[in-house]
Amino acid sequence: MKFAVALACSIASIVASIVASIAQADARSIQFHVQNRSGHLLQVRFVSKSRKVFWPGDHSGYNQANGTRANYDLACNSGERICYAAWSMPDEKLNWGVGINGTRYCSACCYTCGANAAVNLDR
């Protein structure tokens, strides 16, 4: 079953257009497909809202070059809420999702373990 969600999140006066589509996946994993169209090198990380876990780690992120699409396959607990965060490098002036620490509010940035999410990060 597929459906699409569209949302514009405003963080630090930067508007990021987010388009997400969800499809059924293994209930113990989640797949994020992130398209970087920001014009910048980004760091991308994922945060569990159900427990204190970050992917790839507590103080790190995945580097993603402008114009690239990356697939992130994460092991998670069934029913767990996983959110994405991204920021421009090296200055962190542009931000998307729940923020570096996973504490910012974004209503369409989190998905349930077992989903397949496609995210476009634009300026």
Backbone hydrogen bonds, N-H to C=O, Kabsch-Sander energy under -0.5 kcal/mol:
donor,donor_aa,acceptor,acceptor_aa,energy
3,F,22,I,-1.0
5,V,20,A,-2.8
7,L,18,I,-2.0
9,C,7,L,-0.5
9,C,16,A,-1.8
11,I,9,C,-0.6
11,I,14,I,-2.5
14,I,11,I,-2.0
16,A,9,C,-2.4
16,A,14,I,-0.6
17,S,15,V,-0.5
18,I,7,L,-2.4
18,I,16,A,-0.6
20,A,5,V,-2.6
20,A,18,I,-0.5
22,I,3,F,-1.9
23,A,116,N,-0.7
25,A,114,G,-2.8
29,S,26,D,-1.7
30,I,74,L,-2.2
31,Q,115,A,-1.7
32,F,30,I,-0.5
32,F,72,Y,-2.7
33,H,117,A,-3.0
34,V,32,F,-0.6
34,V,70,A,-2.7
35,Q,33,H,-0.5
35,Q,119,V,-3.0
36,N,34,V,-0.6
36,N,68,T,-2.9
37,R,35,Q,-0.8
37,R,121,L,-3.0
42,L,64,Q,-2.7
43,Q,87,W,-2.4
44,V,62,Y,-2.5
45,R,85,A,-2.7
46,F,55,W,-2.5
47,V,83,C,-2.6
48,S,53,V,-2.6
49,K,81,R,-3.2
50,S,81,R,-0.6
53,V,51,R,-1.8
55,W,46,F,-2.7
60,S,57,G,-1.1
62,Y,44,V,-3.6
64,Q,42,L,-2.7
67,G,36,N,-2.6
68,T,65,A,-1.4
70,A,34,V,-2.6
72,Y,32,F,-3.3
72,Y,70,A,-0.5
73,D,71,N,-0.6
74,L,30,I,-3.0
74,L,72,Y,-0.6
76,C,28,R,-2.2
79,G,113,C,-0.8
80,E,77,N,-2.5
82,I,80,E,-0.6
82,I,111,Y,-3.2
83,C,47,V,-3.0
84,Y,109,C,-1.7
85,A,45,R,-2.3
86,A,96,W,-1.8
87,W,43,Q,-1.9
88,S,94,L,-2.0
89,M,41,L,-2.6
92,E,88,S,-1.7
96,W,86,A,-2.7
98,V,84,Y,-2.2
99,G,96,W,-1.0
102,G,99,G,-1.4
104,R,98,V,-2.8
109,C,106,C,-1.3
111,Y,82,I,-2.9
113,C,80,E,-3.3
114,G,29,S,-1.6
115,A,112,T,-1.4
116,N,23,A,-0.7
117,A,31,Q,-3.2
118,A,21,S,-0.7
119,V,33,H,-3.1
121,L,35,Q,-3.1
121,L,119,V,-0.5
122,D,17,S,-0.5
122,D,120,N,-0.7
123,R,37,R,-0.6
